[in-house]
């Protein structure tokens, strides 16, 4: 059984609370917890408006990129947008294909096949594009590590513009332009854009150059989808981009998104970041996981209601298949991990794992065991790995230290991937285990919950929830506010859901009664006692046309004195 560490964040200084006018103490505490320690930062954070948007020409090589694209436009060159097979890459591809088409470009997409080609630039693909008459390739959400590929393209006479947000290596590919806010020479004020965010800034720079910036707004729905799906921090400019994109999704969604929402049982007007994370993005990702990502691209591009309906129904079926296969892979990998013992880093490899699902499996297992996890599709000659981590272990840094073993690798501190000769697997496992054992020595390997404040259930009345929504959109880097309430009486508790896997609770404190739900927690029903200490956030429960606030319970433990140590079963 997992255990969580509960970390109640320190209270804001009294002078901070008094220095913020117009905010109740609880909301002021939430702002303080999010690093807004200067009153001058509050207005732009709350408004999440264009003040958070940076000048696109502060990004590296932007003038060169714009100049080369306009030269291609004027001379009628064939342009290819070379994307990726996840939601970030697909939305970025759609954004630039649609955007450049409106400017009169001859532009087509290229999405690599996850199973046959893998992530990033491929020499074989670039050679084929060149033979077909392409003279300019613009990458989105990839390319920053494609050193050999860009060198080959230059020898062919094929120009490459790289737009990417992944961590660059020490050597930058010799492309016509490399637009990435994470480059060492970048003057851009915000480095956490998603791939679709960088593509959006390129399009913004193109439109600024000809005075047509009003066309930008049409693309913001795509930016919201890709940004939330890629789990970049929802702070700074990402707040503005996602907030504006959600407005578009909730008022005039494109046909494909509208049909997908209908198929999934969501309601237009009620979409938020969780709708993207848990419903829309997994469906868009499904095609790339099980085959080719092009159907998801077509769904976002289509102007045909019939095509949108047909594709979204097909996608719903594929998503159900993906869910079933993921459960099978996770179970098989878990069995392998338990057989070998719980090590500081978990590695599970098999010839039968579908390579499109190993990332999902790694993520589930990293969450379950709270260890960095690597799941590997083993091939006869070449193997492919997908990694997910915990905050205490930087994956990309670890992979960098094993770089000589890989054919290619890349990613972020918490999520990464690689390909390598199968003969190197034993050495990789040995090296990663040594690194993790050293780096995680003495670390308490239990998940921890950061809690915004300890409050009473009675503190949640009045305008508390509507005021909290001013801090939205919530997501990675700006989490939904969480609270601790101690000594809460349990009036009722029972299993719910089609598989009876959730707990439904009725809770009371100081005369106030709240409904609560603890998702995927039915195994912990025997631990529910009264009174409880509970950690939770607030959510809107929409059922049969009615909307009611309830507690989304993240963790609970038998009630303890305020100064008692807390170790709780994780839900």
Secondary structure as a PSIPRED ss2 file (coil, helix, strand):
# PSIPRED VFORMAT (PSIPRED V4.0)

   1 X C   1.000  0.000  0.000
   2 X C   1.000  0.000  0.000
   3 X E   0.000  0.000  1.000
   4 X E   0.000  0.000  1.000
   5 X E   0.000  0.000  1.000
   6 X E   0.000  0.000  1.000
   7 X E   0.000  0.000  1.000
   8 X E   0.000  0.000  1.000
   9 X C   1.000  0.000  0.000
  10 X C   1.000  0.000  0.000
  11 X C   1.000  0.000  0.000
  12 X C   1.000  0.000  0.000
  13 X C   1.000  0.000  0.000
  14 X H   0.000  1.000  0.000
  15 X H   0.000  1.000  0.000
  16 X H   0.000  1.000  0.000
  17 X H   0.000  1.000  0.000
  18 X H   0.000  1.000  0.000
  19 X H   0.000  1.000  0.000
  20 X C   1.000  0.000  0.000
  21 X C   1.000  0.000  0.000
  22 X C   1.000  0.000  0.000
  23 X C   1.000  0.000  0.000
  24 X C   1.000  0.000  0.000
  25 X H   0.000  1.000  0.000
  26 X H   0.000  1.000  0.000
  27 X H   0.000  1.000  0.000
  28 X H   0.000  1.000  0.000
  29 X H   0.000  1.000  0.000
  30 X H   0.000  1.000  0.000
  31 X H   0.000  1.000  0.000
  32 X H   0.000  1.000  0.000
  33 X H   0.000  1.000  0.000
  34 X C   1.000  0.000  0.000
  35 X C   1.000  0.000  0.000
  36 X C   1.000  0.000  0.000
  37 X C   1.000  0.000  0.000
  38 X C   1.000  0.000  0.000
  39 X H   0.000  1.000  0.000
  40 X H   0.000  1.000  0.000
  41 X H   0.000  1.000  0.000
  42 X H   0.000  1.000  0.000
  43 X H   0.000  1.000  0.000
  44 X H   0.000  1.000  0.000
  45 X H   0.000  1.000  0.000
  46 X H   0.000  1.000  0.000
  47 X H   0.000  1.000  0.000
  48 X C   1.000  0.000  0.000
  49 X C   1.000  0.000  0.000
  50 X H   0.000  1.000  0.000
  51 X H   0.000  1.000  0.000
  52 X H   0.000  1.000  0.000
  53 X C   1.000  0.000  0.000
  54 X C   1.000  0.000  0.000
  55 X C   1.000  0.000  0.000
  56 X H   0.000  1.000  0.000
  57 X H   0.000  1.000  0.000
  58 X H   0.000  1.000  0.000
  59 X C   1.000  0.000  0.000
  60 X C   1.000  0.000  0.000
  61 X C   1.000  0.000  0.000
  62 X H   0.000  1.000  0.000
  63 X H   0.000  1.000  0.000
  64 X H   0.000  1.000  0.000
  65 X H   0.000  1.000  0.000
  66 X H   0.000  1.000  0.000
  67 X H   0.000  1.000  0.000
  68 X H   0.000  1.000  0.000
  69 X H   0.000  1.000  0.000
  70 X H   0.000  1.000  0.000
  71 X H   0.000  1.000  0.000
  72 X H   0.000  1.000  0.000
  73 X H   0.000  1.000  0.000
  74 X H   0.000  1.000  0.000
  75 X C   1.000  0.000  0.000
  76 X C   1.000  0.000  0.000
  77 X C   1.000  0.000  0.000
  78 X E   0.000  0.000  1.000
  79 X E   0.000  0.000  1.000
  80 X E   0.000  0.000  1.000
  81 X E   0.000  0.000  1.000
  82 X E   0.000  0.000  1.000
  83 X C   1.000  0.000  0.000
  84 X C   1.000  0.000  0.000
  85 X C   1.000  0.000  0.000
  86 X C   1.000  0.000  0.000
  87 X H   0.000  1.000  0.000
  88 X H   0.000  1.000  0.000
  89 X H   0.000  1.000  0.000
  90 X H   0.000  1.000  0.000
  91 X H   0.000  1.000  0.000
  92 X H   0.000  1.000  0.000
  93 X H   0.000  1.000  0.000
  94 X H   0.000  1.000  0.000
  95 X H   0.000  1.000  0.000
  96 X H   0.000  1.000  0.000
  97 X H   0.000  1.000  0.000
  98 X H   0.000  1.000  0.000
  99 X H   0.000  1.000  0.000
 100 X H   0.000  1.000  0.000
 101 X H   0.000  1.000  0.000
 102 X H   0.000  1.000  0.000
 103 X C   1.000  0.000  0.000
 104 X C   1.000  0.000  0.000
 105 X C   1.000  0.000  0.000
 106 X E   0.000  0.000  1.000
 107 X E   0.000  0.000  1.000
 108 X E   0.000  0.000  1.000
 109 X E   0.000  0.000  1.000
 110 X E   0.000  0.000  1.000
 111 X C   1.000  0.000  0.000
 112 X C   1.000  0.000  0.000
 113 X C   1.000  0.000  0.000
 114 X C   1.000  0.000  0.000
 115 X C   1.000  0.000  0.000
 116 X C   1.000  0.000  0.000
 117 X C   1.000  0.000  0.000
 118 X C   1.000  0.000  0.000
 119 X C   1.000  0.000  0.000
 120 X C   1.000  0.000  0.000
 121 X C   1.000  0.000  0.000
 122 X C   1.000  0.000  0.000
 123 X H   0.000  1.000  0.000
 124 X H   0.000  1.000  0.000
 125 X H   0.000  1.000  0.000
 126 X H   0.000  1.000  0.000
 127 X H   0.000  1.000  0.000
 128 X H   0.000  1.000  0.000
 129 X H   0.000  1.000  0.000
 130 X H   0.000  1.000  0.000
 131 X H   0.000  1.000  0.000
 132 X C   1.000  0.000  0.000
 133 X C   1.000  0.000  0.000
 134 X E   0.000  0.000  1.000
 135 X E   0.000  0.000  1.000
 136 X E   0.000  0.000  1.000
 137 X E   0.000  0.000  1.000
 138 X E   0.000  0.000  1.000
 139 X E   0.000  0.000  1.000
 140 X E   0.000  0.000  1.000
 141 X C   1.000  0.000  0.000
 142 X C   1.000  0.000  0.000
 143 X C   1.000  0.000  0.000
 144 X C   1.000  0.000  0.000
 145 X C   1.000  0.000  0.000
 146 X C   1.000  0.000  0.000
 147 X H   0.000  1.000  0.000
 148 X H   0.000  1.000  0.000
 149 X H   0.000  1.000  0.000
 150 X H   0.000  1.000  0.000
 151 X H   0.000  1.000  0.000
 152 X H   0.000  1.000  0.000
 153 X H   0.000  1.000  0.000
 154 X H   0.000  1.000  0.000
 155 X H   0.000  1.000  0.000
 156 X H   0.000  1.000  0.000
 157 X C   1.000  0.000  0.000
 158 X C   1.000  0.000  0.000
 159 X E   0.000  0.000  1.000
 160 X E   0.000  0.000  1.000
 161 X E   0.000  0.000  1.000
 162 X E   0.000  0.000  1.000
 163 X E   0.000  0.000  1.000
 164 X C   1.000  0.000  0.000
 165 X C   1.000  0.000  0.000
 166 X C   1.000  0.000  0.000
 167 X C   1.000  0.000  0.000
 168 X C   1.000  0.000  0.000
 169 X C   1.000  0.000  0.000
 170 X C   1.000  0.000  0.000
 171 X C   1.000  0.000  0.000
 172 X C   1.000  0.000  0.000
 173 X C   1.000  0.000  0.000
 174 X C   1.000  0.000  0.000
 175 X C   1.000  0.000  0.000
 176 X C   1.000  0.000  0.000
 177 X E   0.000  0.000  1.000
 178 X E   0.000  0.000  1.000
 179 X E   0.000  0.000  1.000
 180 X C   1.000  0.000  0.000
 181 X C   1.000  0.000  0.000
 182 X C   1.000  0.000  0.000
 183 X C   1.000  0.000  0.000
 184 X C   1.000  0.000  0.000
 185 X C   1.000  0.000  0.000
 186 X C   1.000  0.000  0.000
 187 X C   1.000  0.000  0.000
 188 X C   1.000  0.000  0.000
 189 X C   1.000  0.000  0.000
 190 X C   1.000  0.000  0.000
 191 X C   1.000  0.000  0.000
 192 X C   1.000  0.000  0.000
 193 X C   1.000  0.000  0.000
 194 X C   1.000  0.000  0.000
 195 X H   0.000  1.000  0.000
 196 X H   0.000  1.000  0.000
 197 X H   0.000  1.000  0.000
 198 X H   0.000  1.000  0.000
 199 X H   0.000  1.000  0.000
 200 X H   0.000  1.000  0.000
 201 X H   0.000  1.000  0.000
 202 X H   0.000  1.000  0.000
 203 X H   0.000  1.000  0.000
 204 X H   0.000  1.000  0.000
 205 X H   0.000  1.000  0.000
 206 X H   0.000  1.000  0.000
 207 X H   0.000  1.000  0.000
 208 X H   0.000  1.000  0.000
 209 X H   0.000  1.000  0.000
 210 X H   0.000  1.000  0.000
 211 X C   1.000  0.000  0.000
 212 X C   1.000  0.000  0.000
 213 X H   0.000  1.000  0.000
 214 X H   0.000  1.000  0.000
 215 X H   0.000  1.000  0.000
 216 X H   0.000  1.000  0.000
 217 X H   0.000  1.000  0.000
 218 X H   0.000  1.000  0.000
 219 X H   0.000  1.000  0.000
 220 X H   0.000  1.000  0.000
 221 X H   0.000  1.000  0.000
 222 X H   0.000  1.000  0.000
 223 X H   0.000  1.000  0.000
 224 X H   0.000  1.000  0.000
 225 X H   0.000  1.000  0.000
 226 X H   0.000  1.000  0.000
 227 X H   0.000  1.000  0.000
 228 X H   0.000  1.000  0.000
 229 X H   0.000  1.000  0.000
 230 X C   1.000  0.000  0.000
 231 X C   1.000  0.000  0.000
 232 X C   1.000  0.000  0.000
 233 X C   1.000  0.000  0.000
 234 X C   1.000  0.000  0.000
 235 X C   1.000  0.000  0.000
 236 X C   1.000  0.000  0.000
 237 X H   0.000  1.000  0.000
 238 X H   0.000  1.000  0.000
 239 X H   0.000  1.000  0.000
 240 X H   0.000  1.000  0.000
 241 X H   0.000  1.000  0.000
 242 X H   0.000  1.000  0.000
 243 X H   0.000  1.000  0.000
 244 X H   0.000  1.000  0.000
 245 X H   0.000  1.000  0.000
 246 X H   0.000  1.000  0.000
 247 X H   0.000  1.000  0.000
 248 X H   0.000  1.000  0.000
 249 X H   0.000  1.000  0.000
 250 X H   0.000  1.000  0.000
 251 X H   0.000  1.000  0.000
 252 X C   1.000  0.000  0.000
 253 X C   1.000  0.000  0.000
 254 X C   1.000  0.000  0.000
 255 X H   0.000  1.000  0.000
 256 X H   0.000  1.000  0.000
 257 X H   0.000  1.000  0.000
 258 X H   0.000  1.000  0.000
 259 X H   0.000  1.000  0.000
 260 X H   0.000  1.000  0.000
 261 X H   0.000  1.000  0.000
 262 X H   0.000  1.000  0.000
 263 X H   0.000  1.000  0.000
 264 X H   0.000  1.000  0.000
 265 X C   1.000  0.000  0.000
 266 X C   1.000  0.000  0.000
 267 X C   1.000  0.000  0.000
 268 X C   1.000  0.000  0.000
 269 X C   1.000  0.000  0.000
 270 X C   1.000  0.000  0.000
 271 X C   1.000  0.000  0.000
 272 X C   1.000  0.000  0.000
 273 X H   0.000  1.000  0.000
 274 X H   0.000  1.000  0.000
 275 X H   0.000  1.000  0.000
 276 X H   0.000  1.000  0.000
 277 X H   0.000  1.000  0.000
 278 X H   0.000  1.000  0.000
 279 X H   0.000  1.000  0.000
 280 X H   0.000  1.000  0.000
 281 X H   0.000  1.000  0.000
 282 X H   0.000  1.000  0.000
 283 X H   0.000  1.000  0.000
 284 X H   0.000  1.000  0.000
 285 X H   0.000  1.000  0.000
 286 X H   0.000  1.000  0.000
 287 X H   0.000  1.000  0.000
 288 X H   0.000  1.000  0.000
 289 X H   0.000  1.000  0.000
 290 X H   0.000  1.000  0.000
 291 X C   1.000  0.000  0.000
 292 X C   1.000  0.000  0.000
 293 X C   1.000  0.000  0.000
 294 X H   0.000  1.000  0.000
 295 X H   0.000  1.000  0.000
 296 X H   0.000  1.000  0.000
 297 X H   0.000  1.000  0.000
 298 X H   0.000  1.000  0.000
 299 X H   0.000  1.000  0.000
 300 X H   0.000  1.000  0.000
 301 X H   0.000  1.000  0.000
 302 X C   1.000  0.000  0.000
 303 X C   1.000  0.000  0.000
 304 X C   1.000  0.000  0.000
 305 X H   0.000  1.000  0.000
 306 X H   0.000  1.000  0.000
 307 X H   0.000  1.000  0.000
 308 X H   0.000  1.000  0.000
 309 X H   0.000  1.000  0.000
 310 X H   0.000  1.000  0.000
 311 X H   0.000  1.000  0.000
 312 X H   0.000  1.000  0.000
 313 X H   0.000  1.000  0.000
 314 X H   0.000  1.000  0.000
 315 X H   0.000  1.000  0.000
 316 X H   0.000  1.000  0.000
 317 X H   0.000  1.000  0.000
 318 X H   0.000  1.000  0.000
 319 X H   0.000  1.000  0.000
 320 X H   0.000  1.000  0.000
 321 X H   0.000  1.000  0.000
 322 X H   0.000  1.000  0.000
 323 X H   0.000  1.000  0.000
 324 X H   0.000  1.000  0.000
 325 X H   0.000  1.000  0.000
 326 X H   0.000  1.000  0.000
 327 X H   0.000  1.000  0.000
 328 X H   0.000  1.000  0.000
 329 X H   0.000  1.000  0.000
 330 X H   0.000  1.000  0.000
 331 X H   0.000  1.000  0.000
 332 X H   0.000  1.000  0.000
 333 X H   0.000  1.000  0.000
 334 X H   0.000  1.000  0.000
 335 X H   0.000  1.000  0.000
 336 X H   0.000  1.000  0.000
 337 X H   0.000  1.000  0.000
 338 X H   0.000  1.000  0.000
 339 X H   0.000  1.000  0.000
 340 X H   0.000  1.000  0.000
 341 X C   1.000  0.000  0.000
 342 X C   1.000  0.000  0.000
 343 X C   1.000  0.000  0.000
 344 X C   1.000  0.000  0.000
 345 X E   0.000  0.000  1.000
 346 X E   0.000  0.000  1.000
 347 X E   0.000  0.000  1.000
 348 X E   0.000  0.000  1.000
 349 X E   0.000  0.000  1.000
 350 X E   0.000  0.000  1.000
 351 X C   1.000  0.000  0.000
 352 X C   1.000  0.000  0.000
 353 X C   1.000  0.000  0.000
 354 X C   1.000  0.000  0.000
 355 X C   1.000  0.000  0.000
 356 X C   1.000  0.000  0.000
 357 X C   1.000  0.000  0.000
 358 X H   0.000  1.000  0.000
 359 X H   0.000  1.000  0.000
 360 X H   0.000  1.000  0.000
 361 X H   0.000  1.000  0.000
 362 X H   0.000  1.000  0.000
 363 X H   0.000  1.000  0.000
 364 X H   0.000  1.000  0.000
 365 X H   0.000  1.000  0.000
 366 X H   0.000  1.000  0.000
 367 X H   0.000  1.000  0.000
 368 X H   0.000  1.000  0.000
 369 X H   0.000  1.000  0.000
 370 X C   1.000  0.000  0.000
 371 X C   1.000  0.000  0.000
 372 X E   0.000  0.000  1.000
 373 X E   0.000  0.000  1.000
 374 X E   0.000  0.000  1.000
 375 X E   0.000  0.000  1.000
 376 X E   0.000  0.000  1.000
 377 X E   0.000  0.000  1.000
 378 X C   1.000  0.000  0.000
 379 X C   1.000  0.000  0.000
 380 X C   1.000  0.000  0.000
 381 X C   1.000  0.000  0.000
 382 X E   0.000  0.000  1.000
 383 X E   0.000  0.000  1.000
 384 X E   0.000  0.000  1.000
 385 X E   0.000  0.000  1.000
 386 X E   0.000  0.000  1.000
 387 X E   0.000  0.000  1.000
 388 X E   0.000  0.000  1.000
 389 X C   1.000  0.000  0.000
 390 X C   1.000  0.000  0.000
 391 X C   1.000  0.000  0.000
 392 X C   1.000  0.000  0.000
 393 X C   1.000  0.000  0.000
 394 X C   1.000  0.000  0.000
 395 X H   0.000  1.000  0.000
 396 X H   0.000  1.000  0.000
 397 X H   0.000  1.000  0.000
 398 X H   0.000  1.000  0.000
 399 X H   0.000  1.000  0.000
 400 X H   0.000  1.000  0.000
 401 X C   1.000  0.000  0.000
 402 X C   1.000  0.000  0.000
 403 X H   0.000  1.000  0.000
 404 X H   0.000  1.000  0.000
 405 X H   0.000  1.000  0.000
 406 X E   0.000  0.000  1.000
 407 X E   0.000  0.000  1.000
 408 X E   0.000  0.000  1.000
 409 X E   0.000  0.000  1.000
 410 X E   0.000  0.000  1.000
 411 X E   0.000  0.000  1.000
 412 X C   1.000  0.000  0.000
 413 X C   1.000  0.000  0.000
 414 X C   1.000  0.000  0.000
 415 X E   0.000  0.000  1.000
 416 X E   0.000  0.000  1.000
 417 X E   0.000  0.000  1.000
 418 X E   0.000  0.000  1.000
 419 X E   0.000  0.000  1.000
 420 X E   0.000  0.000  1.000
 421 X E   0.000  0.000  1.000
 422 X H   0.000  1.000  0.000
 423 X H   0.000  1.000  0.000
 424 X H   0.000  1.000  0.000
 425 X H   0.000  1.000  0.000
 426 X H   0.000  1.000  0.000
 427 X H   0.000  1.000  0.000
 428 X H   0.000  1.000  0.000
 429 X H   0.000  1.000  0.000
 430 X H   0.000  1.000  0.000
 431 X H   0.000  1.000  0.000
 432 X H   0.000  1.000  0.000
 433 X H   0.000  1.000  0.000
 434 X H   0.000  1.000  0.000
 435 X H   0.000  1.000  0.000
 436 X H   0.000  1.000  0.000
 437 X H   0.000  1.000  0.000
 438 X H   0.000  1.000  0.000
 439 X H   0.000  1.000  0.000
 440 X C   1.000  0.000  0.000
 441 X C   1.000  0.000  0.000
 442 X C   1.000  0.000  0.000
 443 X C   1.000  0.000  0.000
 444 X C   1.000  0.000  0.000
 445 X C   1.000  0.000  0.000
 446 X C   1.000  0.000  0.000
 447 X C   1.000  0.000  0.000
 448 X E   0.000  0.000  1.000
 449 X E   0.000  0.000  1.000
 450 X E   0.000  0.000  1.000
 451 X E   0.000  0.000  1.000
 452 X C   1.000  0.000  0.000
 453 X E   0.000  0.000  1.000
 454 X E   0.000  0.000  1.000
 455 X C   1.000  0.000  0.000
 456 X C   1.000  0.000  0.000
 457 X H   0.000  1.000  0.000
 458 X H   0.000  1.000  0.000
 459 X H   0.000  1.000  0.000
 460 X H   0.000  1.000  0.000
 461 X C   1.000  0.000  0.000
 462 X C   1.000  0.000  0.000
 463 X C   1.000  0.000  0.000
 464 X H   0.000  1.000  0.000
 465 X H   0.000  1.000  0.000
 466 X H   0.000  1.000  0.000
 467 X H   0.000  1.000  0.000
 468 X H   0.000  1.000  0.000
 469 X H   0.000  1.000  0.000
 470 X H   0.000  1.000  0.000
 471 X H   0.000  1.000  0.000
 472 X C   1.000  0.000  0.000
 473 X C   1.000  0.000  0.000
 474 X C   1.000  0.000  0.000
 475 X E   0.000  0.000  1.000
 476 X C   1.000  0.000  0.000
 477 X C   1.000  0.000  0.000
 478 X E   0.000  0.000  1.000
 479 X C   1.000  0.000  0.000
 480 X C   1.000  0.000  0.000
 481 X C   1.000  0.000  0.000
 482 X C   1.000  0.000  0.000
 483 X E   0.000  0.000  1.000
 484 X E   0.000  0.000  1.000
 485 X E   0.000  0.000  1.000
 486 X E   0.000  0.000  1.000
 487 X E   0.000  0.000  1.000
 488 X E   0.000  0.000  1.000
 489 X E   0.000  0.000  1.000
 490 X E   0.000  0.000  1.000
 491 X E   0.000  0.000  1.000
 492 X E   0.000  0.000  1.000
 493 X E   0.000  0.000  1.000
 494 X E   0.000  0.000  1.000
 495 X E   0.000  0.000  1.000
 496 X E   0.000  0.000  1.000
 497 X C   1.000  0.000  0.000
 498 X C   1.000  0.000  0.000
 499 X C   1.000  0.000  0.000
 500 X C   1.000  0.000  0.000
 501 X C   1.000  0.000  0.000
 502 X E   0.000  0.000  1.000
 503 X E   0.000  0.000  1.000
 504 X E   0.000  0.000  1.000
 505 X E   0.000  0.000  1.000
 506 X E   0.000  0.000  1.000
 507 X E   0.000  0.000  1.000
 508 X E   0.000  0.000  1.000
 509 X E   0.000  0.000  1.000
 510 X C   1.000  0.000  0.000
 511 X C   1.000  0.000  0.000
 512 X E   0.000  0.000  1.000
 513 X E   0.000  0.000  1.000
 514 X E   0.000  0.000  1.000
 515 X E   0.000  0.000  1.000
 516 X E   0.000  0.000  1.000
 517 X E   0.000  0.000  1.000
 518 X E   0.000  0.000  1.000
 519 X C   1.000  0.000  0.000
 520 X C   1.000  0.000  0.000
 521 X C   1.000  0.000  0.000
 522 X H   0.000  1.000  0.000
 523 X H   0.000  1.000  0.000
 524 X H   0.000  1.000  0.000
 525 X H   0.000  1.000  0.000
 526 X H   0.000  1.000  0.000
 527 X H   0.000  1.000  0.000
 528 X C   1.000  0.000  0.000
 529 X C   1.000  0.000  0.000
 530 X C   1.000  0.000  0.000
 531 X C   1.000  0.000  0.000
 532 X E   0.000  0.000  1.000
 533 X E   0.000  0.000  1.000
 534 X E   0.000  0.000  1.000
 535 X E   0.000  0.000  1.000
 536 X E   0.000  0.000  1.000
 537 X E   0.000  0.000  1.000
 538 X E   0.000  0.000  1.000
 539 X E   0.000  0.000  1.000
 540 X E   0.000  0.000  1.000
 541 X E   0.000  0.000  1.000
 542 X E   0.000  0.000  1.000
 543 X E   0.000  0.000  1.000
 544 X C   1.000  0.000  0.000
 545 X C   1.000  0.000  0.000
 546 X E   0.000  0.000  1.000
 547 X E   0.000  0.000  1.000
 548 X E   0.000  0.000  1.000
 549 X E   0.000  0.000  1.000
 550 X E   0.000  0.000  1.000
 551 X E   0.000  0.000  1.000
 552 X E   0.000  0.000  1.000
 553 X E   0.000  0.000  1.000
 554 X E   0.000  0.000  1.000
 555 X E   0.000  0.000  1.000
 556 X E   0.000  0.000  1.000
 557 X E   0.000  0.000  1.000
 558 X E   0.000  0.000  1.000
 559 X C   1.000  0.000  0.000
 560 X C   1.000  0.000  0.000
 561 X C   1.000  0.000  0.000
 562 X C   1.000  0.000  0.000
 563 X C   1.000  0.000  0.000
 564 X C   1.000  0.000  0.000
 565 X C   1.000  0.000  0.000
 566 X C   1.000  0.000  0.000
 567 X C   1.000  0.000  0.000
 568 X E   0.000  0.000  1.000
 569 X E   0.000  0.000  1.000
 570 X E   0.000  0.000  1.000
 571 X C   1.000  0.000  0.000
